Amino acid sequence: MNNCVETAPLDDHQLAVRDSKDTGLPQLRFSATAWTSFVAALHGGPVS
């Protein structure tokens, strides 16, 4: 499977996140702090 996301920094300390397979879908936006916490949780093990 090809389950990838793309991220891009935004000027206001946020990140844009999108599905790499369907780039026409809307972007999701997260604060840098929220994204960092999410990635740290993924490194800690499965997320439910």
Residue frames as a rotation matrix with the C-alpha (Angstrom) as fourth column:
MET 1
0.577 0.817 0.000 0.00
0.817 -0.577 0.000 0.00
0.000 0.000 -1.000 0.00
ASN 2
-0.469 -0.692 0.549 1.03
0.696 -0.672 -0.254 3.53
0.544 0.263 0.796 -0.57
ASN 3
0.625 0.727 -0.284 -0.27
0.722 -0.401 0.564 5.40
0.296 -0.558 -0.776 2.49
CYS 4
-0.495 -0.863 -0.102 1.64
0.860 -0.470 -0.197 8.66
0.122 -0.185 0.975 2.51
VAL 5
0.745 0.601 -0.291 0.96
0.626 -0.780 -0.007 12.19
-0.231 -0.177 -0.957 3.63
GLU 6
-0.166 -0.748 0.642 2.68
0.744 -0.522 -0.416 15.37
0.647 0.409 0.644 2.55
THR 7
0.490 0.260 -0.832 3.38
0.781 -0.555 0.287 18.24
-0.387 -0.790 -0.475 4.91
ALA 8
-0.099 -0.503 0.859 4.29
0.682 -0.662 -0.310 21.83
0.724 0.555 0.409 4.22
PRO 9
-0.493 -0.107 -0.863 5.12
0.790 -0.469 -0.394 24.60
-0.363 -0.877 0.316 6.70
LEU 10
0.397 0.648 0.650 2.89
0.756 -0.633 0.169 27.68
0.521 0.424 -0.741 6.66
ASP 11
-0.281 -0.585 0.761 3.85
0.149 -0.809 -0.568 31.20
0.948 -0.046 0.315 7.68
ASP 12
0.151 0.463 0.873 1.71
-0.734 -0.539 0.413 31.27
0.662 -0.704 0.258 10.83
HIS 13
-0.638 -0.533 0.557 3.48
-0.769 0.477 -0.425 28.42
-0.039 -0.699 -0.714 12.73
GLN 14
0.378 0.771 0.512 1.15
-0.567 0.630 -0.531 25.85
-0.732 -0.089 0.676 11.25
LEU 15
-0.818 -0.552 0.162 1.54
-0.238 0.582 0.777 22.87
-0.523 0.598 -0.608 8.95
ALA 16
0.216 0.820 -0.529 -0.60
-0.961 0.085 -0.261 21.88
-0.170 0.565 0.807 6.00
VAL 17
-0.671 -0.337 0.661 -1.10
-0.295 0.939 0.179 18.12
-0.680 -0.075 -0.729 5.63
ARG 18
0.233 0.770 -0.593 -2.61
-0.938 0.018 -0.346 16.33
-0.256 0.637 0.727 2.64
ASP 19
0.545 0.065 0.836 -3.04
0.046 0.993 -0.108 12.89
-0.837 0.097 0.538 1.10
SER 20
-0.405 -0.819 -0.408 -0.24
-0.436 -0.219 0.873 12.29
-0.804 0.531 -0.268 -1.39
LYS 21
-0.725 0.163 0.669 -2.48
0.543 0.733 0.410 10.07
-0.423 0.660 -0.620 -3.56
ASP 22
0.143 0.838 0.526 -5.28
0.946 -0.271 0.176 12.63
0.290 0.473 -0.832 -3.97
THR 23
-0.714 -0.600 -0.360 -3.76
0.682 -0.713 -0.163 16.09
-0.159 -0.362 0.919 -3.81
GLY 24
-0.602 0.569 0.560 -7.06
0.084 -0.653 0.753 17.67
0.794 0.500 0.345 -4.89
LEU 25
0.301 0.691 -0.658 -8.63
0.781 0.217 0.585 16.98
0.547 -0.690 -0.474 -1.50
PRO 26
0.761 0.007 0.648 -8.63
-0.243 -0.924 0.296 19.81
0.601 -0.383 -0.702 1.06
GLN 27
-0.365 -0.921 -0.133 -5.59
0.020 0.136 -0.991 20.26
0.931 -0.364 -0.031 3.27
LEU 28
0.718 0.395 -0.573 -5.72
0.593 0.083 0.801 19.72
0.364 -0.915 -0.174 6.99
ARG 29
0.072 -0.695 0.715 -3.99
-0.172 -0.715 -0.677 22.37
0.982 -0.075 -0.171 9.08
PHE 30
0.675 0.024 -0.738 -2.35
0.665 0.414 0.622 21.79
0.321 -0.910 0.263 12.43
SER 31
0.830 -0.505 0.238 -0.34
-0.558 -0.764 0.324 23.93
0.019 -0.402 -0.916 14.77
ALA 32
0.044 -0.907 -0.420 3.33
-0.550 0.329 -0.768 23.01
0.834 0.265 -0.484 14.85
THR 33
-0.566 -0.222 0.794 2.89
-0.823 0.213 -0.527 21.98
-0.052 -0.951 -0.303 18.49
ALA 34
0.399 0.804 0.440 -0.06
-0.702 0.577 -0.417 19.68
-0.590 -0.142 0.795 17.73
TRP 35
0.766 -0.154 -0.624 1.76
-0.471 0.526 -0.708 18.05
0.438 0.836 0.331 14.80
THR 36
-0.315 -0.948 0.046 4.90
-0.668 0.187 -0.720 17.47
0.674 -0.257 -0.692 16.88
SER 37
-0.359 0.269 0.894 2.80
-0.822 0.363 -0.439 15.84
-0.443 -0.892 0.091 19.62
PHE 38
0.729 0.680 -0.080 1.04
-0.613 0.595 -0.520 13.62
-0.306 0.428 0.850 17.07
VAL 39
0.454 -0.644 -0.615 4.32
-0.463 0.420 -0.781 12.43
0.761 0.640 -0.107 15.54
ALA 40
-0.559 -0.648 0.517 5.78
-0.769 0.172 -0.616 11.77
0.310 -0.742 -0.595 19.00
ALA 41
0.096 0.685 0.722 2.72
-0.782 0.501 -0.372 9.66
-0.616 -0.529 0.583 19.85
LEU 42
0.842 0.185 -0.507 3.22
-0.504 0.604 -0.617 7.62
0.192 0.775 0.602 16.67
HIS 43
-0.071 -0.957 -0.280 6.80
-0.540 0.273 -0.796 6.89
0.839 0.095 -0.536 17.66
GLY 44
-0.478 -0.069 0.876 5.51
-0.872 0.158 -0.463 5.65
-0.107 -0.985 -0.136 21.02
GLY 45
-0.865 0.197 0.462 3.50
0.167 0.980 -0.105 2.83
-0.474 -0.014 -0.881 19.47
PRO 46
-0.589 0.698 0.407 0.11
0.695 0.181 0.695 2.18
0.411 0.693 -0.592 17.91
VAL 47
-0.919 0.390 -0.062 -2.44
-0.326 -0.837 -0.440 4.97
-0.223 -0.384 0.896 18.12
SER 48
-0.611 0.759 0.227 -6.10
0.763 0.640 -0.087 4.07
-0.212 0.120 -0.970 18.47
